[in-house]
């Protein structure tokens, strides 16, 4: 088949979005070991796999407490969602959230930039400190910076009340694995889910959070 013929005829692939969606989750559930997960945890695991295309990541998920149930209850009473980056904020499907939900992302504020320079740290770490008053009882979603997670853990050690729930998915080659290991070892008194190792990112963090409010039957 020539390039021109191929262009005229098109490629043979599934075009129906509902069919793509249904087949994706059928394959994920067939290829992912969900043994040991509760119903809500399995939903988060499936969405995490869907976000990165790798069924093996489910083996590295670590849950503490009922992160889905706690998140739902926190947002129902108006608790804020605190994100570490605009990318993480953008990954959250707002239309599925309860009407009381609101998202805070202090990363880009002038105060955060000034604080980062003053304390010689990253803007992500400074942003978490800027959000210290909103953290207690809130829901924190980290999908970018390991320093944001380290900063949150330091705040808790300093006496700031922990969030109600934490979705911890920082990514990278410097600090990502270590920050998540520190979270697991510290085991603060909040519900959380994290992914061991270097893998993470805003898309995965958003997918894990969205799983709390999204059914597989609807894209």
C-alpha positions as CSV (number, residue, x, y, z in Angstrom):
1,X,0.0,0.0,0.0
2,X,1.4,3.4,-1.0
3,X,1.5,6.4,1.3
4,X,-1.2,8.1,-0.8
5,X,-3.4,5.0,-0.7
6,X,-3.0,4.7,3.0
7,X,-3.9,8.3,3.5
8,X,-7.1,7.9,1.3
9,X,-8.2,4.7,3.0
10,X,-7.2,5.6,6.6
11,X,-5.8,3.3,9.3
12,X,-7.7,0.4,10.8
13,X,-8.4,1.5,14.3
14,X,-11.2,1.9,16.8
15,X,-12.8,5.3,16.4
16,X,-15.8,5.1,18.7
17,X,-14.8,6.9,22.0
18,X,-17.2,4.8,24.1
19,X,-15.8,1.6,22.7
20,X,-12.2,2.8,23.3
21,X,-13.0,3.6,26.8
22,X,-14.8,0.4,27.6
23,X,-12.1,-1.8,26.0
24,X,-9.3,0.2,27.8
25,X,-10.8,-0.7,31.2
26,X,-11.6,-4.2,30.2
27,X,-7.9,-4.8,29.3
28,X,-6.7,-3.0,32.4
29,X,-8.8,-5.2,34.7
30,X,-7.7,-8.3,32.8
31,X,-4.0,-7.4,33.0
32,X,-3.7,-5.9,36.5
33,X,-3.4,-7.8,39.7
34,X,-6.0,-6.2,42.0
35,X,-5.7,-8.9,44.6
36,X,-5.8,-7.3,48.1
37,X,-7.4,-4.1,47.1
38,X,-10.8,-3.0,48.4
39,X,-13.4,-1.7,46.0
40,X,-12.4,1.9,46.2
41,X,-8.7,1.1,46.2
42,X,-9.1,-1.0,43.1
43,X,-10.8,1.9,41.4
44,X,-7.8,4.1,42.2
45,X,-5.4,1.4,41.0
46,X,-7.3,1.0,37.7
47,X,-7.3,4.7,37.1
48,X,-3.6,4.9,37.9
49,X,-2.8,2.2,35.4
50,X,-5.0,3.9,32.8
51,X,-3.0,7.1,33.3
52,X,0.4,5.6,32.6
53,X,-0.4,2.4,30.5
54,X,1.5,0.1,32.8
55,X,-0.4,-2.6,34.8
56,X,2.7,-3.3,37.0
57,X,2.4,0.1,38.8
58,X,-0.5,-1.3,40.8
59,X,2.1,-3.4,42.7
60,X,3.8,-0.3,44.0
61,X,0.7,1.5,45.3
62,X,0.6,2.0,49.0
63,X,-2.6,2.9,50.8
64,X,-3.1,4.1,54.3
65,X,-6.7,4.3,55.6
66,X,-9.8,4.9,53.5
67,X,-8.4,7.6,51.3
68,X,-11.5,7.6,49.0
69,X,-14.1,7.8,51.8
70,X,-12.1,10.4,53.7
71,X,-11.7,12.5,50.6
72,X,-15.4,12.4,49.9
73,X,-16.3,13.4,53.4
74,X,-13.8,16.2,53.6
75,X,-14.9,17.8,50.3
76,X,-18.6,17.4,51.3
77,X,-18.0,19.8,54.2
78,X,-16.1,22.3,52.1
79,X,-12.5,21.3,52.7
80,X,-10.1,22.7,50.1
81,X,-8.1,20.7,47.6
82,X,-4.4,21.9,47.7
83,X,-2.3,21.1,44.6
84,X,1.5,21.4,44.2
85,X,1.3,22.6,40.5
86,X,-1.0,24.0,37.9
87,X,-0.5,20.8,35.9
88,X,-1.9,18.8,38.9
89,X,-4.7,21.3,39.3
90,X,-5.6,20.9,35.6
91,X,-5.6,17.1,35.9
92,X,-8.5,17.2,38.3
93,X,-11.9,16.8,36.6
94,X,-13.9,19.7,38.2
95,X,-17.3,18.7,36.9
96,X,-17.2,15.6,39.0
97,X,-16.5,17.4,42.3
98,X,-19.2,18.3,44.8
99,X,-20.4,21.9,44.7
100,X,-18.6,22.7,47.9
101,X,-15.2,21.8,46.5
102,X,-12.5,24.4,45.6
103,X,-8.9,24.1,44.5
104,X,-6.0,26.1,45.8
105,X,-2.6,26.2,44.1
106,X,-0.3,28.7,45.8
107,X,2.7,27.9,43.6
108,X,2.5,31.0,41.3
109,X,1.8,33.6,43.9
110,X,4.2,36.5,44.4
111,X,4.5,35.5,48.1
112,X,5.5,32.0,47.3
113,X,8.3,33.2,44.9
114,X,9.6,35.6,47.6
115,X,9.5,32.9,50.3
116,X,11.4,30.5,48.0
117,X,14.2,33.0,47.5
118,X,14.3,34.0,51.1
119,X,14.7,30.4,52.3
120,X,16.7,29.2,49.4
121,X,14.3,26.4,48.5
122,X,12.0,25.5,45.6
123,X,8.8,27.3,44.9
124,X,6.9,24.0,45.4
125,X,8.3,23.6,48.9
126,X,7.5,27.3,49.7
127,X,4.0,27.0,48.3
128,X,3.2,24.1,50.6
129,X,4.2,26.4,53.5
130,X,2.1,29.2,52.1
131,X,-0.8,26.8,52.3
132,X,-0.1,25.7,55.9
133,X,-3.3,27.3,57.2
134,X,-5.4,25.4,54.7
135,X,-3.8,22.0,55.1
136,X,-5.5,20.8,58.3
137,X,-8.5,18.8,57.3
138,X,-7.9,19.5,53.6
139,X,-7.1,17.2,50.7
140,X,-3.6,17.6,49.3
141,X,-2.7,16.3,45.8
142,X,1.0,16.3,44.8
143,X,1.8,15.3,41.3
144,X,5.0,17.0,40.5
145,X,7.6,18.1,43.1
146,X,9.2,15.8,45.7
147,X,10.1,19.0,47.6
148,X,6.4,19.7,48.1
149,X,5.9,16.4,49.8
150,X,9.0,16.8,51.9
151,X,7.8,20.3,52.9
152,X,4.4,18.9,53.9
153,X,6.0,16.2,56.0
154,X,8.2,18.8,57.7
155,X,5.1,21.0,58.5
156,X,3.4,18.0,60.1
157,X,6.5,17.3,62.2
158,X,6.5,20.9,63.2
159,X,3.0,20.6,64.6
160,X,0.7,21.6,61.7
161,X,-2.3,19.3,61.7
162,X,-2.2,16.9,58.8
163,X,-4.6,17.0,55.8
164,X,-7.6,14.7,55.9
165,X,-6.3,12.9,52.8
166,X,-3.2,13.0,50.7
167,X,-2.5,11.8,47.1
168,X,1.3,11.7,46.9
169,X,2.7,11.2,43.4
170,X,5.8,13.3,43.0
171,X,7.9,12.3,40.0
172,X,11.6,12.4,39.1
173,X,15.1,11.2,39.7
174,X,15.9,13.5,42.7
175,X,13.8,13.0,45.8
176,X,10.7,11.4,44.4
177,X,11.5,7.9,45.7
178,X,12.9,9.3,48.9
179,X,10.0,11.6,49.7
180,X,7.5,8.8,49.2
181,X,9.5,6.4,51.3
182,X,9.6,9.1,54.0
183,X,5.8,9.4,53.9
184,X,5.3,5.7,54.2
185,X,7.8,5.5,57.1
186,X,6.3,8.5,58.9
187,X,2.8,7.3,58.3
188,X,1.1,10.6,59.4
189,X,-2.4,10.4,60.9
190,X,-4.1,11.0,57.6
191,X,-5.4,8.8,54.8
192,X,-3.1,8.6,51.9
193,X,-2.1,6.8,48.7
194,X,1.3,6.9,47.1
195,X,3.3,5.1,44.5
196,X,6.7,3.8,45.4
197,X,9.7,4.7,43.3
198,X,10.4,7.4,40.8
199,X,7.2,7.2,38.8
200,X,4.5,9.7,39.4
201,X,3.4,12.9,37.7
202,X,0.4,15.2,37.5
203,X,-1.6,12.9,35.2
204,X,-1.2,10.0,37.6
205,X,-2.0,12.1,40.7
206,X,-5.1,13.5,38.9
207,X,-6.2,10.1,37.8
208,X,-5.9,8.7,41.4
209,X,-7.9,11.6,42.8
210,X,-10.5,11.6,40.0
211,X,-11.1,7.9,40.7
212,X,-12.8,8.9,44.0
213,X,-15.5,10.7,42.0
214,X,-15.5,9.0,38.6
215,X,-17.2,5.7,37.6
216,X,-15.7,3.6,34.9
217,X,-18.9,3.7,32.9
218,X,-18.5,7.4,32.1
219,X,-15.5,9.1,30.5
